[in-house]
Amino acid sequence: MSQSHALSDDQVAGELRKMTAFIRQEALEKAREIQLKADEEFAIEKSKLVRQETAAIDLLYEKKFKQAAMSQQITRSTLANKTRLRVLTARQALLDELFDKARERLAGAATNPKGSKKGKGGDADGYRATLKGLVLEGLYALNEKKVEVRARQKDYDTVKKAIEDARAEFKEKAGKEVAVDIQENDPLPEESAGGVFIIGTGGKIDINNTFEERLRLLEINALPAVREILFGKNKNRKFYD
């Protein structure tokens, strides 16, 4: 039968050392686990903060980029509008100058229709042919048996010849006679560029075929065509009359 022996002091001390070492090892392992866990949580939190800050910076720069792009677009649009306005103003000035010169030349040409001849026919014949066309246009438009014509007093001789030419052609084309008299009691102003008024229905209807009126109508009706000839087609225009 075995008997228990009391541990010596050295044995007790050895056991205590073993227990102390075991506890120390457990504590170290636990500390390492805690440190690893803390490092992992720190890394996660750090990554989260970095992502948040990165997103905030990206959002800030995206906002600034959009603001800069919009500001640049507004600047470009403003400059384009100013340039377009300057171009339109210059074009309109050119068109105004063009029609002003046309009025001046028209007035000059009609001031002395019997001036120097230029080859066969000359200015006087050309003015007479023009007046004939204007009178004939009125005869066709009114289609009456009797009409009156207003003209400048200094044009009466040429107008009378033009009237006879127009009456003859009207009779040939329309198959009817028409009486045409000059309204000598109410001539056109001498400063007029020329042309005629054709009056019918006892003075109730008149057709303004003066040169000033024809040029005014040309300026209104032919302006798009004149613009196209001078400046080319408008690329922004989708519809045409």
C-alpha positions in Angstrom: 0.0 0.0 0.0 1.5 3.3 -1.2 2.1 6.2 1.1 1.9 9.9 0.3 5.0 12.0 0.7 5.0 15.7 1.5 6.5 17.9 -1.3 9.8 19.4 -0.6 10.3 23.2 -0.8 12.1 22.8 -4.1 9.3 20.8 -5.5 6.8 23.4 -4.4 8.9 26.1 -5.9 9.1 24.2 -9.2 5.3 23.7 -9.4 4.8 27.4 -8.7 7.2 28.3 -11.5 5.3 26.0 -13.9 1.9 27.5 -12.9 3.4 31.0 -13.2 4.8 30.2 -16.6 1.5 28.7 -17.8 -0.4 31.8 -16.6 2.1 34.1 -18.2 1.8 32.2 -21.5 -2.0 32.3 -21.4 -1.8 36.1 -20.7 0.6 36.6 -23.6 -1.6 34.7 -26.0 -4.7 36.6 -24.8 -2.8 39.9 -25.2 -1.8 38.9 -28.7 -5.4 38.0 -29.5 -6.6 41.4 -28.2 -3.8 43.2 -30.1 -4.7 41.4 -33.3 -8.4 42.1 -32.8 -7.6 45.8 -32.1 -5.4 46.0 -35.2 -8.1 44.4 -37.3 -10.7 46.8 -36.0 -8.4 49.7 -36.4 -7.6 48.7 -40.0 -11.3 48.4 -40.8 -12.2 51.7 -39.2 -9.2 53.4 -40.9 -10.3 51.9 -44.3 -13.8 53.1 -43.7 -12.7 56.6 -42.8 -10.4 56.7 -45.9 -13.3 55.6 -48.1 -15.5 58.3 -46.6 -12.9 61.0 -47.0 -12.1 59.9 -50.5 -15.8 59.9 -51.4 -16.2 63.4 -49.9 -13.1 64.7 -51.8 -14.4 63.1 -55.0 -17.8 64.7 -54.5 -16.3 68.0 -53.8 -14.1 67.9 -56.9 -17.0 66.6 -59.0 -19.1 69.6 -57.8 -16.2 72.0 -58.5 -15.7 70.4 -62.0 -19.4 70.8 -62.8 -19.3 74.4 -61.6 -16.2 75.1 -63.7 -17.8 73.3 -66.8 -21.0 75.3 -66.4 -19.1 78.5 -66.0 -17.0 77.7 -69.0 -20.2 76.9 -71.0 -21.8 80.1 -69.9 -18.7 82.1 -70.9 -18.6 80.3 -74.3 -22.3 80.9 -74.9 -22.0 84.6 -73.9 -19.0 85.1 -76.2 -20.8 83.2 -79.0 -23.9 85.4 -78.6 -21.8 88.6 -78.5 -20.0 87.4 -81.7 -23.3 86.5 -83.4 -24.8 89.9 -82.4 -21.7 91.7 -83.9 -22.0 89.6 -87.1 -25.7 90.3 -87.4 -25.2 94.0 -86.7 -22.4 94.1 -89.4 -24.6 92.2 -91.8 -27.6 94.5 -91.2 -25.3 97.6 -91.7 -24.1 96.1 -95.0 -27.6 95.4 -96.2 -28.8 98.9 -95.1 -25.8 100.4 -97.0 -26.6 98.3 -100.0 -30.3 99.5 -100.2 -29.3 103.1 -99.4 -26.9 103.0 -102.4 -29.6 101.4 -104.5 -31.9 104.3 -103.6 -29.2 106.8 -104.5 -28.5 105.2 -107.8 -32.2 104.9 -108.5 -32.8 108.6 -107.8 -29.8 109.5 -109.9 -30.9 107.3 -112.8 -34.4 108.7 -112.7 -33.3 112.3 -112.4 -32.2 112.6 -116.0 -33.6 109.6 -117.9 -32.9 111.4 -121.2 -29.2 111.7 -120.4 -26.3 110.4 -122.3 -26.9 107.2 -124.3 -25.0 104.0 -123.7 -24.9 102.2 -126.9 -28.0 101.3 -128.9 -31.2 102.3 -127.2 -29.7 104.3 -124.3 -31.1 105.3 -120.9 -34.2 107.1 -122.2 -35.3 104.0 -124.0 -34.6 101.9 -121.0 -36.7 104.2 -118.7 -39.5 104.2 -121.2 -39.5 100.4 -121.3 -39.5 100.3 -117.5 -42.5 102.7 -117.3 -44.3 100.6 -119.9 -43.9 97.5 -117.8 -45.1 99.3 -114.7 -48.2 100.7 -116.5 -48.9 97.3 -118.1 -48.8 95.6 -114.7 -51.4 98.0 -113.4 -53.6 97.5 -116.5 -53.6 93.7 -115.9 -54.2 94.1 -112.2 -57.2 96.6 -112.5 -58.6 95.2 -115.8 -60.8 98.2 -116.3 -61.9 100.2 -119.4 -60.5 103.5 -118.1 -57.6 104.2 -115.7 -55.5 107.2 -114.8 -51.7 107.5 -114.3 -49.8 109.7 -111.9 -46.2 110.5 -112.8 -43.6 113.2 -112.3 -44.3 116.2 -114.5 -40.9 116.0 -116.1 -41.6 112.4 -117.2 -44.9 113.2 -119.0 -43.5 112.9 -122.5 -41.8 109.6 -121.7 -44.9 108.3 -119.8 -47.2 109.1 -122.7 -45.1 107.0 -125.0 -44.9 104.2 -122.4 -48.7 104.3 -122.0 -49.2 103.9 -125.8 -46.8 100.9 -125.7 -48.6 99.4 -122.8 -52.1 99.9 -124.3 -51.0 98.3 -127.5 -49.6 95.2 -125.7 -52.7 95.1 -123.4 -55.0 95.1 -126.4 -52.9 92.3 -128.1 -52.7 90.1 -125.0 -56.0 90.8 -123.3 -58.1 91.5 -126.4 -59.6 94.7 -125.2 -59.1 98.4 -125.4 -58.3 100.6 -122.3 -58.2 104.3 -122.0 -55.3 105.6 -120.0 -55.0 109.3 -119.1 -52.3 111.1 -117.2 -53.6 112.8 -114.0 -51.9 116.1 -114.7 -53.6 117.9 -111.9 -51.9 115.7 -109.3 -48.3 114.8 -110.4 -45.8 112.9 -108.4 -43.3 115.0 -106.4 -40.4 116.0 -108.5 -38.0 114.6 -105.8 -39.6 111.2 -106.4 -37.2 108.6 -108.0 -39.7 107.9 -110.8 -42.3 105.3 -111.7 -46.0 105.7 -111.7 -49.3 105.3 -109.8 -52.0 103.5 -111.7 -55.5 104.6 -110.5 -58.8 102.9 -111.2 -62.4 102.6 -110.1 -62.9 106.3 -110.1 -59.9 106.9 -107.8 -60.9 104.2 -105.2 -58.1 101.8 -106.1 -54.5 102.7 -106.9 -51.4 100.7 -107.5 -48.2 102.2 -106.3 -45.6 101.3 -108.9 -43.2 104.1 -108.1 -39.5 103.1 -107.9 -39.4 103.9 -104.2 -42.3 101.5 -103.5 -40.8 98.7 -105.7 -37.5 99.0 -103.9 -39.3 98.9 -100.5 -41.1 95.7 -101.6 -37.8 94.3 -102.8 -36.2 95.1 -99.5 -38.9 93.2 -97.7 -39.6 90.3 -100.0 -36.2 89.7 -101.5 -34.2 90.3 -98.3 -33.8 86.5 -97.5 -32.5 85.9 -101.0 -30.2 88.8 -100.8 -28.8 87.6 -97.4 -28.2 84.2 -98.9 -26.4 85.6 -101.9 -24.2 87.8 -99.7 -23.7 85.5 -96.7 -24.7 82.0 -97.8 -27.4 79.8 -96.4 -28.3 80.0 -92.7 -27.3 76.5 -91.3 -29.6 77.0 -88.3 -32.7 77.6 -90.4 -34.8 74.5 -90.9 -37.8 75.8 -92.8 -38.0 78.0 -95.9 -41.1 79.7 -97.5 
